[in-house]
């Protein structure tokens, strides 16, 4: 294969060809303005690889060859590898039926149909530089969280102050010789109590990029699973690969209790203590090389450097069996005498999790260095019946309001009796999965209603009763002023 088979055009040659093309088009009657208009239309489309047919947005920058042929870097590399490696016998391939070799000289007389794909219209990026005066005060942050999250007063207060102090630190960068430390947080609470929802609401309020990742998929470098730096790569993707914007974002690492140190094991702990140790540099602040557009550095993608000094890390986990560790610490060793306490005194304590200390977390399996980089530790309460009823109807995007809006589009009014809401909350308490159970229960009994209502245009109002929730009756349907039980 000769050296002229593949020709890669550099920028100067492209510019010369572009100028020649403009002169030719002007000679054919195209003015400079018409040429610019044509060029703008061409820019709306992206190139496609001649071999694998993938667009430029997936493969990266294409390599231009003569006669409007474009090849992606991966296919070009594979071509070189196939030709230079000794595993392919070209002489045998030449004699095989159905195998043909195409030279670049043969393609000169060919005019392939230029394949293009229309680019997605990208919104103009707006990066707002943080200003100390524009950062909302803690009471304003908490007031906005109150609109979406029911209860958890202490958690919302602690989070509001921590976020306010963190972004003051980011905006000022430094205050004379006093360097402010990061306000990384650790949230502890049972499943379905609103940990992830709090973080999502917070990021939407502050208009900063947010990456939500799961600690269960993280492993030590070199093992199957995501590298620890992949959490920063996800934040970079959430910021549209804008490094400066990503360096002011929030990373929420859920299921952080799953990387606790394993007890009584002789195997290498590649997804436990070693992951905690690998995350130390991220939490404290360091420059990390992360791949752009991929989770693994092994992929053939460019690397960029992200400084995690100003990235706010929020970790959350349910920490099962942590209550037993707290209970063991609080109970006295003796159960005899005047000062003895009843063994079951703490069994029914709903706020037992709020009494957690760093020592309890160390006993659970979190290493001291990791906990030291999460200075703000707070707990979220489990949801009781009253809180579940409030979650159903009070937040801005409450589940009931969503269904009321859906039926309002069909000009049907949807109401819920107070007894019906209590019945839904009681069913959710039995499932013991927190607020997540509410959606599953409502989806179940609303299925027939959402199926039947569009059939009859005369229906004007639907009232959900406790009997319908418990399966002993049906909803009350009002047909233009008269209530009759239907769908029962």
C-alpha positions in Angstrom: 0.0 0.0 0.0 1.5 3.3 -1.1 1.9 6.4 1.1 -0.7 8.3 -1.0 -3.5 5.8 -0.3 -4.6 7.8 2.8 -4.2 11.6 2.7 -5.0 13.6 5.7 -5.5 17.3 5.0 -4.1 19.8 7.5 -5.8 23.1 8.3 -3.8 25.2 5.8 -4.7 22.8 2.9 -8.3 22.8 3.9 -8.3 26.6 3.9 -6.7 26.7 0.5 -9.3 24.3 -0.8 -12.1 26.3 0.8 -10.8 29.5 -0.9 -10.6 27.7 -4.3 -14.1 26.4 -3.8 -15.4 29.9 -3.1 -13.7 31.2 -6.3 -15.2 28.3 -8.4 -18.7 29.0 -7.0 -18.4 32.7 -7.7 -17.4 31.8 -11.3 -20.5 29.7 -11.5 -22.6 32.7 -10.3 -22.6 32.2 -6.5 -21.8 35.3 -4.6 -19.9 35.4 -1.3 -23.1 35.9 0.7 -24.7 32.9 -1.0 -21.7 30.8 -0.3 -21.8 31.7 3.4 -25.5 30.8 3.4 -24.7 27.4 1.8 -21.9 26.9 4.3 -24.3 27.6 7.2 -26.7 25.0 5.8 -23.9 22.5 5.7 -22.9 23.2 9.3 -26.4 22.0 10.4 -25.4 18.5 9.4 -22.6 16.3 10.8 -20.4 14.0 9.0 -20.8 10.2 9.0 -18.0 7.6 8.8 -17.8 6.0 5.4 -17.1 2.6 7.0 -19.0 2.2 10.2 -21.7 4.9 9.5 -21.5 6.5 12.9 -22.0 10.2 13.2 -19.2 12.7 14.2 -20.9 13.4 17.5 -20.3 9.8 18.5 -16.9 9.1 17.0 -15.1 12.4 17.5 -13.5 14.5 14.7 -13.6 12.8 11.3 -10.6 12.4 9.0 -11.3 13.9 5.6 -10.3 12.0 2.5 -10.6 12.9 -1.2 -14.0 12.8 -2.9 -16.1 13.8 0.1 -15.1 10.6 2.0 -14.9 10.8 5.8 -13.5 8.1 8.1 -13.6 8.0 11.9 -10.4 7.6 13.9 -11.4 4.2 15.1 -11.9 2.7 11.6 -8.7 4.4 10.4 -6.8 2.9 13.2 -8.3 -0.6 12.6 -7.3 -0.3 8.9 -3.7 0.5 9.8 -3.6 -2.3 12.4 -5.0 -4.8 9.9 -2.4 -3.9 7.3 0.6 -3.7 9.6 -0.1 -6.8 11.8 1.2 -10.1 10.7 -2.1 -11.9 11.5 -3.6 -11.0 8.1 -2.2 -12.7 5.0 -2.9 -10.3 2.2 -1.9 -12.8 -0.5 -4.4 -15.3 0.7 -7.1 -12.6 0.9 -6.4 -11.6 -2.7 -7.3 -15.1 -4.0 -10.5 -15.5 -1.9 -13.7 -15.2 -3.8 -15.9 -12.2 -2.9 -12.9 -10.2 -1.4 -11.9 -7.1 -3.3 -9.3 -4.4 -2.4 -10.2 -0.8 -3.3 -7.4 1.6 -3.9 -7.8 5.3 -3.4 -6.9 5.8 -7.1 -10.0 3.8 -8.0 -12.2 6.1 -5.9 -11.1 9.2 -7.8 -13.7 8.6 -10.5 -16.4 7.7 -8.0 -18.6 10.3 -6.5 -20.2 8.7 -3.4 -23.4 10.0 -2.1 -22.3 12.2 0.8 -23.9 10.9 3.9 -24.8 13.4 6.6 -27.0 13.5 9.6 -28.6 16.6 11.0 -27.1 17.9 14.1 -29.1 18.4 17.3 -29.8 22.0 17.9 -27.8 23.0 21.0 -29.1 25.6 23.4 -26.6 28.4 23.9 -24.6 27.8 27.0 -25.0 30.3 29.8 -22.5 30.1 32.6 -23.4 32.4 35.5 -20.4 33.3 37.6 -21.2 33.0 41.2 -21.5 36.2 43.2 -21.6 36.3 46.9 -24.5 38.8 46.9 -26.6 36.6 44.6 -26.3 33.4 46.6 -29.6 32.8 48.4 -29.5 33.0 52.2 -30.0 29.8 54.2 -33.6 30.7 55.2 -34.5 31.3 51.5 -32.9 27.9 50.5 -34.9 26.2 53.2 -38.1 28.0 52.2 -37.8 26.6 48.7 -37.0 23.1 50.0 -40.2 23.4 52.1 -42.3 23.8 49.0 -41.2 20.4 47.7 -40.1 18.3 50.7 -42.4 17.5 53.7 -40.9 17.3 57.2 -37.1 16.7 57.7 -36.7 20.1 59.3 -33.3 19.5 60.8 -32.0 18.0 57.6 -33.2 20.9 55.4 -31.7 23.4 57.9 -28.3 21.7 58.0 -28.2 21.3 54.2 -29.2 25.0 53.6 -26.4 26.3 55.9 -23.8 23.9 54.5 -24.6 24.8 50.8 -24.7 28.6 51.6 -21.2 28.4 53.3 -19.8 26.2 50.5 -20.8 28.6 47.7 -19.6 31.6 49.6 -16.3 29.8 49.7 -16.4 29.1 46.0 -17.4 32.7 45.1 -14.7 34.3 47.2 -12.1 31.6 46.5 -10.0 32.8 49.4 -10.3 35.2 52.2 -6.9 36.7 52.9 -4.8 34.0 54.7 -7.8 32.1 56.0 -8.7 29.2 53.8 -12.3 27.8 54.3 -12.6 24.1 54.3 -15.2 22.2 52.2 -18.7 21.5 53.6 -19.1 17.9 52.3 -22.2 16.2 53.8 -23.2 12.7 54.9 -27.0 12.0 55.0 -28.2 9.0 56.9 -31.8 7.9 56.7 -34.1 4.9 55.8 -35.1 4.2 52.2 -37.7 6.5 50.8 -37.3 9.3 53.3 -36.2 11.9 50.7 -32.4 11.9 50.5 -32.1 11.9 46.7 -35.1 14.2 46.3 -33.6 16.8 48.6 -30.4 16.9 46.6 -32.3 17.2 43.2 -34.4 20.0 44.6 -31.3 21.8 45.9 -29.4 21.6 42.5 -32.5 22.9 40.7 -32.8 25.8 43.1 -29.1 26.8 42.7 -29.0 26.1 38.9 -25.7 24.1 39.2 -24.9 20.8 37.4 -25.7 17.7 39.4 -24.4 14.2 39.1 -26.2 11.4 40.9 -24.2 8.2 41.1 -24.3 4.9 42.9 -21.5 3.7 45.1 -22.3 0.0 44.6 -20.8 0.1 41.0 -17.5 1.6 42.1 -14.5 -0.7 42.5 -10.7 -0.3 43.0 -8.8 0.7 39.8 -8.1 -2.3 37.6 -11.1 -4.4 38.5 -14.4 -4.9 36.7 -16.7 -1.9 37.5 -16.6 1.9 37.4 -13.4 3.7 38.3 -13.7 6.1 41.3 -13.0 9.0 38.9 -16.2 8.1 37.0 -18.3 10.1 39.4 -16.5 13.3 38.3 -16.9 12.2 34.6 -20.7 12.1 35.1 -20.6 15.6 36.6 -18.7 16.8 33.5 -21.3 15.2 31.3 -24.1 17.0 33.3 -22.2 20.3 32.7 -22.1 19.7 28.9 -18.3 19.0 29.1 -17.8 22.6 30.5 -14.9 22.0 32.9 -15.3 25.5 34.6 -19.0 24.9 35.2 -18.5 21.3 36.4 -15.9 22.5 39.0 -18.8 24.3 40.8 -21.3 21.5 40.7 -22.7 19.0 43.2 -22.0 15.2 43.2 -24.4 13.0 45.1 -23.1 9.5 45.9 -26.0 7.3 47.0 -25.8 3.9 48.7 -22.5 5.0 50.4 -23.1 2.4 53.1 -22.4 -0.3 50.6 -18.7 0.5 50.5 -18.3 -0.1 54.2 -15.3 -2.3 55.2 -16.2 -5.9 55.0 -15.9 -7.9 58.3 -14.6 -11.4 58.6 -13.4 -11.9 55.1 -10.1 -13.2 53.7 -10.7 -11.9 50.1 -9.5 -8.6 48.7 -12.0 -5.9 49.5 -12.1 -4.3 46.0 -15.5 -2.6 46.5 -15.3 -1.7 50.1 -12.5 -0.1 52.1 -10.3 0.4 49.0 -13.0 2.5 47.4 -13.2 4.7 50.5 -9.4 5.2 50.3 -9.6 6.0 46.6 -12.3 8.6 47.2 -10.2 10.6 49.8 -8.5 12.7 47.2 -11.7 13.5 45.5 -13.5 14.6 48.6 -10.6 16.8 49.9 -9.9 18.4 46.5 -7.4 17.5 43.8 -6.8 17.6 40.1 -8.2 14.5 38.5 -7.9 13.3 34.9 -11.2 12.1 33.7 -12.4 10.8 30.3 -14.7 13.1 28.3 -17.9 11.2 27.3 -17.0 7.9 28.9 -16.7 6.3 32.3 -13.5 4.4 31.7 -10.1 5.8 30.9 -9.4 2.7 28.7 -11.9 4.0 26.1 -10.3 5.8 23.1 -11.6 9.2 24.3 -9.7 12.4 25.2 -8.9 13.1 28.9 -9.4 16.4 30.6 -8.3 17.7 34.1 -11.0 18.6 36.6 -10.2 20.2 40.0 -12.5 18.9 42.7 -11.6 21.6 45.2 -14.9 23.5 44.7 -17.1 20.5 44.0 -19.6 19.8 46.8 -19.9 16.1 47.7 -23.1 14.8 49.3 -23.1 11.2 50.4 -26.2 9.4 51.4 -27.1 5.9 52.6 -29.7 3.9 54.6 -27.0 2.2 56.8 -29.0 -0.9 57.8 -28.2 -2.4 61.2 -26.7 0.9 62.3 -29.5 1.3 64.8 -28.3 -2.0 66.5 -24.8 -0.5 66.9 -26.3 2.7 68.4 -28.5 0.6 70.7 -25.6 -1.4 71.9 -23.6 1.7 72.8 -26.5 3.4 74.6 -27.6 0.4 76.7 -25.7 -0.2 79.9 -23.9 -3.5 80.3 -25.8 -4.5 83.4 -29.5 -5.2 83.6 -29.6 -5.6 87.4 -29.8 -3.1 90.2 -31.4 0.3 90.8 -29.7 2.0 87.8 -30.4 -0.7 85.3 -32.4 0.0 82.2 -35.0 -2.2 80.5 -33.5 -4.0 77.5 -36.4 -3.1 75.2 -36.4 0.6 76.2 -34.8 1.6 72.9 -36.6 -0.8 70.7 -39.5 1.6 70.0 -37.4 4.8 69.8 -38.2 6.3 66.4 -35.4 8.9 66.8 -32.7 6.4 67.6 -30.9 7.1 64.3 -30.4 10.8 65.2 -28.2 9.7 68.2 -25.5 8.4 65.8 -21.9 9.3 66.4 -18.7 9.1 64.3 -17.7 6.1 66.4 -20.9 4.3 65.5 -20.1 4.8 61.8 -16.5 3.6 62.3 -17.9 0.4 63.9 -20.3 0.0 60.9 -17.2 -0.1 58.6 -16.4 3.4 57.4 -12.8 4.4 57.8 -11.8 7.4 59.9 -10.1 9.2 57.0 -13.3 9.0 55.0 -15.5 10.3 57.8 -13.1 13.1 58.5 -13.7 14.5 55.0 -17.5 14.6 55.6 -17.7 17.1 58.4 -21.5 17.6 58.3 -23.4 14.5 59.3 -27.1 14.6 59.8 -30.0 12.1 59.8 -33.4 12.0 58.2 -36.4 10.6 60.0 -38.5 7.7 58.8 -41.9 8.7 57.4 -44.9 8.2 59.6 -48.6 8.1 58.6 -49.2 11.9 58.9 -46.1 12.7 56.9 -47.2 10.3 54.1 -50.6 12.0 53.9 -48.9 15.4 53.6 -46.6 14.1 50.9 -49.6 13.0 48.9 -51.2 16.5 48.8 -48.9 19.3 50.0 -45.8 19.6 47.8 -45.8 21.6 44.6 -45.5 18.5 42.5 -47.5 16.1 44.8 -48.6 12.8 43.3 -52.3 13.7 43.7 -51.8 17.1 41.9 -50.2 15.2 39.0 -53.2 13.0 38.6 -55.6 15.9 39.0 -53.8 17.7 36.2 -53.9 14.6 34.0 -57.7 14.3 34.4 -58.2 18.1 34.1 -56.9 17.7 30.5 -59.9 15.5 29.9 -62.1 18.2 31.7 -62.7 15.9 34.6 -62.2 16.9 38.3 -60.5 14.5 40.6 -61.0 14.6 44.4 -59.8 12.4 47.3 -61.6 11.9 50.6 -59.5 12.4 53.7 -60.3 8.8 54.7 -59.0 7.7 51.3 -55.7 9.5 51.9 -55.3 7.8 55.3 -56.0 4.4 53.7 -53.2 5.0 51.1 -50.8 6.0 53.8 -51.6 2.9 55.8 -51.0 0.7 52.8 -47.6 2.5 52.3 -46.6 1.9 55.9 -47.1 -1.8 55.4 -44.7 -1.9 52.4 -42.0 -0.1 54.5 -40.3 1.5 51.5 -41.1 5.1 52.4 -42.6 7.6 49.9 -41.7 5.3 47.0 -44.6 3.0 48.1 -47.2 5.8 47.5 -46.7 6.0 43.8 -47.0 2.2 43.4 -50.3 2.1 45.4 -51.9 5.0 43.5 -50.9 3.6 40.1 -52.6 0.4 41.1 -56.1 1.8 41.9 -56.0 4.6 39.4 -55.5 2.2 36.5 -59.2 1.4 36.0 -60.2 5.1 36.4 -57.6 6.4 33.9 -58.8 3.6 31.5 -62.6 4.2 31.8 -62.8 8.0 32.1 -61.9 8.8 28.5 -64.7 6.5 27.3 -67.5 8.7 28.6 -67.6 12.4 27.9 -70.5 12.9 30.3 -68.4 12.3 33.4 -67.5 15.5 35.2 -66.1 14.6 38.6 -64.5 11.6 40.3 -64.2 11.2 44.0 -61.9 8.5 45.5 -63.2 6.9 48.7 -61.7 4.7 51.4 -63.9 1.9 50.3 -62.4 2.0 46.8 -58.9 1.9 48.2 -59.7 -1.1 50.4 -61.4 -2.9 47.6 -64.9 -2.9 49.2 -66.6 -0.3 47.0 -66.1 2.0 44.1 -65.4 5.7 43.4 -68.2 8.2 43.3 -68.7 9.5 39.8 -70.7 12.7 39.2 -72.4 13.0 35.9 -73.2 16.7 35.3 -74.6 17.3 38.8 -75.8 13.9 39.9 -73.7 11.5 41.9 -73.9 7.8 41.0 -71.6 5.0 42.0 -69.8 3.6 39.0 -66.8 1.6 38.2 -67.6 -0.5 41.2 
